[in-house]
Amino acid sequence: MKTEPHMTLYQLNRLVRRQLEIHMPGEYWVEAELSECRESRGHCYLELVQNDERSATPVARASARCWASRWAIIRPYFERTTGQQLHAGMKVLLKVCPQFHEAYGFSWIVSDIDPTFTLGDMARRRQDIIRQLKQEGVFDLQRELSLPLFCQRVAVISSETAAGYGDFCHQLRDNPYGFVFSTWLFPAVMQGEGVEESIVSALDRINADIDSFDCVAIIRGGGATSDMSGFDTLALAENVANFPLPIITGIGHDRDESIIDMVSHTRVKTPTAAAAFLIASLKSVLDMLNDAQDAIARTAQQRLLALRGQLDRLAEAVPRLFSVVRTRQEARLDALFAQAATQAGRRLQTSRSRLEACEQRLPLVVERRLANERHRLELAEQRVKGLDPMLLLHRGYSITLKDGKAVRDPALLRAGDEIETRVEKGNIKSVIV
C-alpha cells in the first residue's frame, strides 16, 4: 500500500496558525451574546453565542478570552459606564483578534469592549419591559394604592447583614417624635443573579400573612452600581406592580433608577431615606390630627361663645317674658274660676231640682214597696202553715220518733229501743221487743 504524504497534528495546527496570522492579521469588532462569563487568575473567559432571531436557536458559537493585563483596564471602565457587570445573557460589542495555539486550539482574544453598545441594548430591554408592563395595565397599579394613615407595621426585604438595614431600623427607632414602628425582616439576596428569585420569594412570604403589615420596604444599603441589573427584570417588576400593599424602594443612588423603582408606590434614594419617608408620613398624620384638634377646639369655643350670648339675651328677656306670661296666666285663671263657678252653680241647681223630684216621689215608692212586701209575707205565711206537721196529725197521720228524730227505716231499730209515736191528741211511748 502506497503511503500518502502526511503531517503531524502539531504541524497541521502550526499551519493553521500561520494562515490566520497571514490572512487575518488585524482586529475585528464583533456583536455577540454572552452565554458564559467567568474569571480565573485575573483572566476573563467568555463563551459567545449568536441566536436565530425567529427560532432563538444558536447559529454560531465561539470562545473568547481577555488576558489579565487588559481585563484590569476594560472591566472597571465597562462597569462604571454601564452600571453592570458582564454576565450571561448580555449583548456586547467586542474588539477581538484571532488566535490559534498548537496545543490549546482557536480562541478570540478580546482587546476592548464598547460599553455604549451594551448600554443601548440594556436601554432597549428596559424599554421593552416598561412597554410590556404598560400594555398589561400594571405599571401604575402601586401608585393607585393609598399608604395607610398609621403606617407603622413594615415588612422589610433586605440582606440580613446589610448596614443599610441596620441604619433603616435605627432611624425608625430613634425618630424625634417618639413614633413606634414594628419591622419584620424577610432576608433576600440584594445583588447578583439571585436577586429576582429571592425578592419574589420574600414577597410571597409577606403576602401569606398580609394582614400583619401596612407596607413593604425593599432596601439595599451600599453595593456597587453594577449590581443593579437584578432589579431590572420583568418577573420582579410584575410581582412588585401587582402587590396589594404599598411598596417603598430604597435600592439605588441619585442617578440610578431601576424598573422596580418605576413601578413601586414610592421610590427614595437610600434605606435611611425610606425610614425618613415613613417618619414624615406619620408626622404629617400627627400634624393633621393636631390641626383637626385645634379646629375642633376653636369651633367648640366659638359655639360656646355664641350659645353664651344667646343665654345672656334669654336671661335678659326672661323677666319681661315672665311678666307677660304671668299676666296672661292670671287672666286665664280668673276666666277658668268664673267658668267653674258658673258651671258649679248650674250643677247645684240641677241636683237640687232632682232632689226635690225624688223627695216628692219617695212616699209613693215606699208605700208601693211596703204593699208588695206585705203581700209576699202573706204568701210565705200560707206556705209555712201548709207545711205544719200538726195538720198531718189532724188528718190521722202519726210520727214515730227515736231520740227526738223521725224514724224512716224500721230496720234501723233494735230490740230494747224506746220509741215515741206522736198522734193528734197526744204521744205514745213504746219499747221494741
C-alpha positions as CSV (number, residue, x, y, z in Angstrom):
1,M,0.0,0.0,0.0
2,K,1.4,3.4,-1.1
3,T,1.9,5.8,1.8
4,E,0.2,9.2,1.2
5,P,2.1,12.4,2.2
6,H,1.0,13.4,5.7
7,M,2.0,15.7,8.6
8,T,1.7,15.6,12.4
9,L,-1.1,17.3,14.3
10,Y,1.3,19.9,15.6
11,Q,2.4,20.7,12.0
12,L,-1.2,21.0,10.9
13,N,-2.1,23.3,13.8
14,R,1.0,25.3,13.1
15,L,0.0,25.7,9.5
16,V,-3.4,26.9,10.6
17,R,-1.8,29.4,12.9
18,R,0.4,30.8,10.2
19,Q,-2.5,31.1,7.8
20,L,-4.5,33.0,10.4
21,E,-1.6,35.3,11.1
22,I,-1.2,36.0,7.3
23,H,-4.8,36.3,6.3
24,M,-6.4,37.8,9.5
25,P,-3.7,40.0,11.0
26,G,-6.0,42.7,12.2
27,E,-8.7,43.2,14.9
28,Y,-12.4,43.0,14.4
29,W,-15.5,44.4,16.2
30,V,-18.0,41.6,16.7
31,E,-21.5,41.7,18.1
32,A,-22.4,38.7,20.3
33,E,-24.4,37.5,23.3
34,L,-22.6,36.1,26.3
35,S,-23.6,32.6,27.3
36,E,-21.0,32.3,30.0
37,C,-18.6,34.7,31.7
38,R,-16.1,33.7,34.4
39,E,-12.8,34.9,35.8
40,S,-9.8,32.8,36.7
41,R,-6.5,34.1,38.0
42,G,-7.3,37.6,36.8
43,H,-8.2,36.5,33.2
44,C,-11.7,36.6,31.8
45,Y,-13.1,33.7,29.9
46,L,-16.1,34.2,27.7
47,E,-18.4,32.0,25.7
48,L,-20.1,33.8,22.8
49,V,-23.2,32.8,21.0
50,Q,-25.5,34.2,18.3
51,N,-29.1,33.0,18.2
52,D,-31.5,33.0,15.3
53,E,-33.9,35.9,15.7
54,R,-37.0,33.8,14.9
55,S,-36.3,30.5,16.5
56,A,-33.8,31.6,19.2
57,T,-31.6,28.6,18.4
58,P,-27.8,29.1,18.3
59,V,-26.4,29.7,14.8
60,A,-22.8,30.4,15.9
61,R,-20.6,29.8,18.9
62,A,-17.1,30.7,19.9
63,S,-14.8,31.1,22.9
64,A,-13.0,34.3,23.8
65,R,-10.7,35.4,26.5
66,C,-9.3,38.6,27.8
67,W,-5.9,38.5,29.5
68,A,-5.4,39.9,32.9
69,S,-3.3,42.8,31.9
70,R,-6.1,44.0,29.5
71,W,-9.0,42.9,31.6
72,A,-7.8,45.0,34.6
73,I,-8.4,48.1,32.4
74,I,-11.5,47.0,30.5
75,R,-13.6,45.8,33.4
76,P,-13.7,48.9,35.7
77,Y,-14.4,51.2,32.7
78,F,-17.2,48.9,31.4
79,E,-18.9,48.6,34.8
80,R,-18.5,52.3,35.6
81,T,-20.1,53.2,32.3
82,T,-22.9,50.6,32.2
83,G,-23.5,50.2,35.9
84,Q,-23.4,46.4,35.4
85,Q,-21.0,43.5,35.4
86,L,-20.6,41.3,32.4
87,H,-23.0,38.4,32.8
88,A,-24.7,35.7,30.8
89,G,-27.5,36.9,28.5
90,M,-25.8,40.3,28.0
91,K,-25.2,41.6,24.5
92,V,-21.8,43.1,23.9
93,L,-19.6,44.6,21.2
94,L,-16.1,43.1,21.4
95,K,-12.9,44.1,19.7
96,V,-11.1,40.8,19.0
97,C,-8.3,39.2,17.1
98,P,-8.0,35.5,16.2
99,Q,-5.5,33.3,18.0
100,F,-4.7,29.7,17.3
101,H,-2.4,27.8,19.6
102,E,-1.0,24.5,18.6
103,A,-1.8,23.0,22.0
104,Y,-5.0,24.9,23.0
105,G,-6.8,25.5,19.7
106,F,-8.6,28.5,18.5
107,S,-9.9,31.5,20.6
108,W,-10.8,35.1,20.1
109,I,-8.6,37.4,22.1
110,V,-10.5,40.4,23.5
111,S,-8.7,43.8,23.5
112,D,-11.7,46.1,24.1
113,I,-15.4,46.2,24.9
114,D,-17.7,49.0,23.8
115,P,-19.9,49.9,26.8
116,T,-22.1,52.2,24.7
117,F,-23.4,49.2,22.7
118,T,-24.4,47.4,25.8
119,L,-26.0,50.5,27.2
120,G,-28.1,50.7,24.1
121,D,-29.1,47.1,24.4
122,M,-29.9,47.5,28.1
123,A,-32.0,50.5,27.4
124,R,-33.9,48.7,24.7
125,R,-34.5,45.8,27.0
126,R,-35.7,48.2,29.8
127,Q,-38.0,50.0,27.4
128,D,-39.4,46.6,26.2
129,I,-40.1,45.6,29.8
130,I,-41.7,49.0,30.6
131,R,-43.8,48.8,27.4
132,Q,-45.0,45.3,28.3
133,L,-45.9,46.4,31.9
134,K,-47.9,49.3,30.5
135,Q,-49.6,47.0,28.0
136,E,-50.6,44.7,30.8
137,G,-52.0,47.7,32.7
138,V,-49.9,47.1,35.8
139,F,-47.3,49.9,35.5
140,D,-49.2,52.4,37.7
141,L,-51.1,49.9,40.0
142,Q,-48.9,50.6,43.0
143,R,-49.4,54.4,42.8
144,E,-53.2,53.8,42.9
145,L,-52.7,52.3,46.4
146,S,-53.0,54.6,49.5
147,L,-50.5,54.5,52.2
148,P,-52.3,53.8,55.5
149,L,-52.6,56.8,57.7
150,F,-50.9,54.9,60.6
151,C,-48.3,53.1,58.6
152,Q,-46.2,51.6,61.4
153,R,-46.0,47.8,60.6
154,V,-43.3,47.5,58.0
155,A,-42.2,44.3,56.2
156,V,-38.6,44.8,55.2
157,I,-36.9,42.9,52.3
158,S,-33.1,43.3,52.6
159,S,-29.9,41.5,53.2
160,E,-29.7,40.4,56.9
161,T,-26.1,41.7,57.2
162,A,-26.6,44.9,55.2
163,A,-25.5,48.0,57.0
164,G,-28.4,49.8,55.3
165,Y,-30.9,47.6,57.1
166,G,-29.4,48.5,60.4
167,D,-29.5,52.2,59.5
168,F,-33.1,51.8,58.5
169,C,-34.2,50.2,61.8
170,H,-32.1,52.7,63.9
171,Q,-33.6,55.7,62.2
172,L,-37.2,54.4,62.7
173,R,-36.5,53.6,66.4
174,D,-34.7,56.8,67.2
175,N,-37.1,59.2,65.5
176,P,-37.5,62.6,67.2
177,Y,-41.3,62.2,67.7
178,G,-41.3,59.0,69.7
179,F,-43.3,57.1,67.0
180,V,-43.3,53.3,67.4
181,F,-42.6,51.3,64.3
182,S,-42.6,47.5,64.1
183,T,-40.3,45.9,61.5
184,W,-40.1,42.3,60.2
185,L,-37.1,41.3,58.1
186,F,-37.6,39.0,55.1
187,P,-34.0,38.2,54.1
188,A,-33.2,38.3,50.4
189,V,-30.3,38.4,48.0
190,M,-29.8,42.0,47.0
191,Q,-27.1,41.7,44.4
192,G,-26.0,39.3,41.7
193,E,-28.1,36.9,39.7
194,G,-30.3,35.6,42.6
195,V,-32.0,39.0,43.2
196,E,-35.2,38.3,41.2
197,E,-35.9,34.9,42.6
198,S,-35.0,35.9,46.2
199,I,-37.1,39.0,46.3
200,V,-40.1,37.3,44.6
201,S,-39.9,34.6,47.3
202,A,-39.8,37.2,50.1
203,L,-42.9,38.9,48.6
204,D,-44.7,35.6,48.5
205,R,-44.0,35.1,52.2
206,I,-45.2,38.5,53.1
207,N,-48.4,38.0,51.0
208,A,-49.1,34.8,53.0
209,D,-49.5,37.0,56.2
210,I,-50.5,40.2,54.5
211,D,-52.9,41.4,57.2
212,S,-50.0,41.8,59.6
213,F,-48.3,44.6,57.6
214,D,-49.1,48.1,56.4
215,C,-46.4,48.4,53.8
216,V,-43.3,46.8,52.3
217,A,-39.8,48.4,52.2
218,I,-37.3,47.0,49.7
219,I,-33.9,48.4,50.8
220,R,-30.3,47.9,49.7
221,G,-27.6,49.7,51.6
222,G,-24.5,50.4,49.6
223,G,-23.2,48.0,47.0
224,A,-21.8,48.6,43.5
225,T,-23.8,50.2,40.8
226,S,-23.0,47.2,38.7
227,D,-25.2,45.1,40.9
228,M,-28.4,46.9,39.9
229,S,-29.2,44.6,37.0
230,G,-31.1,42.2,39.1
231,F,-33.8,44.8,39.7
232,D,-34.5,45.3,36.0
233,T,-36.3,42.0,35.3
234,L,-39.9,41.6,34.0
235,A,-40.9,38.9,36.6
236,L,-39.7,41.0,39.5
237,A,-41.4,44.2,38.2
238,E,-44.7,42.3,37.7
239,N,-44.6,41.0,41.2
240,V,-43.9,44.5,42.7
241,A,-46.5,46.2,40.5
242,N,-49.3,43.7,41.4
243,F,-48.5,43.5,45.1
244,P,-51.5,44.5,47.2
245,L,-49.5,46.6,49.8
246,P,-47.7,49.8,49.0
247,I,-44.0,49.1,48.3
248,I,-41.3,51.6,49.1
249,T,-37.9,51.1,47.4
250,G,-34.6,52.4,48.6
251,I,-32.1,50.4,46.5
252,G,-30.2,52.9,44.3
253,H,-28.4,56.2,44.2
254,D,-29.2,59.6,42.8
255,R,-28.6,58.7,39.2
256,D,-29.8,55.0,39.3
257,E,-33.5,54.2,38.8
258,S,-34.4,50.5,38.3
259,I,-37.6,49.3,36.8
260,I,-39.0,48.3,40.2
261,D,-38.3,51.9,41.3
262,M,-40.6,52.9,38.5
263,V,-43.5,50.6,39.4
264,S,-43.2,50.9,43.2
265,H,-45.5,53.1,45.2
266,T,-42.7,55.4,46.4
267,R,-39.0,55.5,45.3
268,V,-36.4,57.0,47.6
269,K,-32.6,57.0,47.3
270,T,-31.4,55.0,50.3
271,P,-32.7,53.0,53.3
272,T,-32.3,56.0,55.6
273,A,-34.4,58.0,53.1
274,A,-37.1,55.2,53.2
275,A,-37.1,55.5,57.0
276,A,-37.3,59.3,56.8
277,F,-40.3,58.9,54.4
278,L,-42.2,56.7,56.8
279,I,-41.5,59.0,59.7
280,A,-42.5,62.1,57.7
281,S,-45.7,60.3,56.6
282,L,-46.7,59.6,60.2
283,K,-45.6,63.1,61.2
284,S,-48.0,64.5,58.6
285,V,-50.8,62.4,60.1
286,L,-49.9,63.7,63.5
287,D,-49.9,67.3,62.2
288,M,-53.3,66.7,60.5
289,L,-54.7,65.3,63.8
290,N,-53.3,68.3,65.8
291,D,-54.8,70.7,63.2
292,A,-58.1,68.9,63.4
293,Q,-57.9,69.0,67.2
294,D,-57.2,72.8,67.1
295,A,-60.1,73.3,64.6
296,I,-62.5,71.3,66.9
297,A,-61.4,73.3,69.9
298,R,-61.8,76.6,68.0
299,T,-65.2,75.6,66.7
300,A,-66.3,74.4,70.1
301,Q,-65.1,77.7,71.7
302,Q,-66.9,79.8,69.0
303,R,-70.1,77.7,69.5
304,L,-69.9,78.2,73.3
305,L,-69.5,81.9,72.9
306,A,-72.5,82.0,70.6
307,L,-74.6,79.9,73.0
308,R,-73.4,82.1,75.9
309,G,-74.6,85.2,74.0
310,Q,-77.9,83.6,73.3
311,L,-78.2,82.6,77.0
312,D,-77.4,86.1,78.1
313,R,-80.1,87.5,75.8
314,L,-82.6,85.0,77.1
315,A,-81.7,85.8,80.7
316,E,-82.4,89.5,79.9
317,A,-85.7,88.6,78.3
318,V,-86.9,86.2,81.0
319,P,-88.3,88.8,83.5
320,R,-90.2,90.6,80.7
321,L,-91.4,87.3,79.2
322,F,-92.3,86.1,82.7
323,S,-94.4,89.2,83.4
324,V,-96.3,88.8,80.2
325,V,-96.8,85.1,80.8
326,R,-97.9,85.8,84.4
327,T,-100.5,88.3,83.3
328,R,-101.8,86.0,80.7
329,Q,-102.0,83.1,83.1
330,E,-103.7,85.1,85.8
331,A,-106.3,86.3,83.3
332,R,-106.8,82.7,82.2
333,L,-107.1,81.5,85.8
334,D,-109.7,84.2,86.5
335,A,-111.7,83.1,83.4
336,L,-111.4,79.5,84.4
337,F,-112.5,80.3,88.0
338,A,-115.6,82.2,86.8
339,Q,-116.4,79.5,84.4
340,A,-116.0,76.9,87.1
341,A,-118.2,78.9,89.5
342,T,-120.9,79.2,86.8
343,Q,-120.8,75.5,86.0
344,A,-120.9,74.6,89.7
345,G,-124.0,76.8,90.2
346,R,-125.7,75.2,87.3
347,R,-124.8,71.7,88.5
348,L,-126.0,72.6,92.0
349,Q,-129.4,73.8,90.7
350,T,-129.8,70.8,88.6
351,S,-129.0,68.5,91.6
352,R,-131.4,70.4,93.8
353,S,-134.3,70.0,91.3
354,R,-133.6,66.3,91.0
355,L,-133.5,66.0,94.8
356,E,-136.9,67.8,95.2
357,A,-138.4,65.5,92.5
358,C,-137.1,62.4,94.3
359,E,-138.5,63.8,97.6
360,Q,-141.9,64.0,96.0
361,R,-141.8,60.5,94.6
362,L,-140.3,58.8,97.7
363,P,-143.6,58.3,99.8
364,L,-145.4,56.7,96.8
365,V,-142.5,54.5,96.1
366,V,-142.2,53.5,99.8
367,E,-145.9,52.7,100.1
368,R,-145.9,50.7,96.9
369,R,-142.8,48.8,98.2
370,L,-144.4,48.1,101.6
371,A,-147.6,46.7,100.0
372,N,-145.5,44.4,97.8
373,E,-143.5,43.1,100.7
374,R,-146.6,42.6,102.8
375,H,-148.2,40.5,100.1
376,R,-145.1,38.4,99.8
377,L,-145.2,37.8,103.6
378,E,-148.8,36.7,103.5
379,L,-147.9,34.2,100.7
380,A,-145.0,32.9,102.7
381,E,-147.2,32.5,105.8
382,Q,-149.7,30.5,103.9
383,R,-146.9,28.2,102.6
384,V,-145.5,27.7,106.1
385,K,-148.9,26.8,107.5
386,G,-149.4,24.3,104.8
387,L,-146.2,22.6,105.8
388,D,-147.1,22.4,109.6
389,P,-146.9,18.7,110.8
390,M,-149.9,19.2,113.1
391,L,-152.1,19.4,110.0
392,L,-151.0,15.9,109.0
393,L,-151.6,14.6,112.6
394,H,-155.1,16.2,112.4
395,R,-155.8,14.2,109.3
396,G,-155.0,10.9,111.1
397,Y,-151.3,10.5,110.4
398,S,-148.7,9.9,113.1
399,I,-144.9,10.4,113.5
400,T,-142.6,7.9,115.1
401,L,-139.6,9.4,116.9
402,K,-136.5,7.9,118.4
403,D,-134.3,10.1,120.5
404,G,-136.3,13.0,119.1
405,K,-135.6,12.1,115.5
406,A,-138.1,10.8,113.0
407,V,-137.8,7.0,112.2
408,R,-137.7,6.5,108.5
409,D,-136.4,2.9,108.3
410,P,-137.7,0.2,110.8
411,A,-134.5,-1.9,110.1
412,L,-132.5,0.7,112.0
413,L,-134.4,-0.1,115.2
414,R,-133.1,-2.7,117.7
415,A,-134.7,-4.7,120.5
416,G,-135.0,-2.6,123.6
417,D,-135.1,0.7,121.8
418,E,-137.6,3.1,123.2
419,I,-139.7,4.9,120.6
420,E,-142.4,7.7,120.8
421,T,-145.4,7.8,118.5
422,R,-147.0,11.3,118.2
423,V,-150.7,11.5,117.2
424,E,-153.2,14.4,117.1
425,K,-154.4,14.0,120.7
426,G,-151.1,13.0,122.4
427,N,-147.9,10.8,122.4
428,I,-147.5,7.1,122.8
429,K,-144.2,5.6,124.1
430,S,-143.3,2.0,123.2
431,V,-140.3,-0.4,123.6
432,I,-139.1,-2.6,120.7
433,V,-139.1,-6.3,121.7
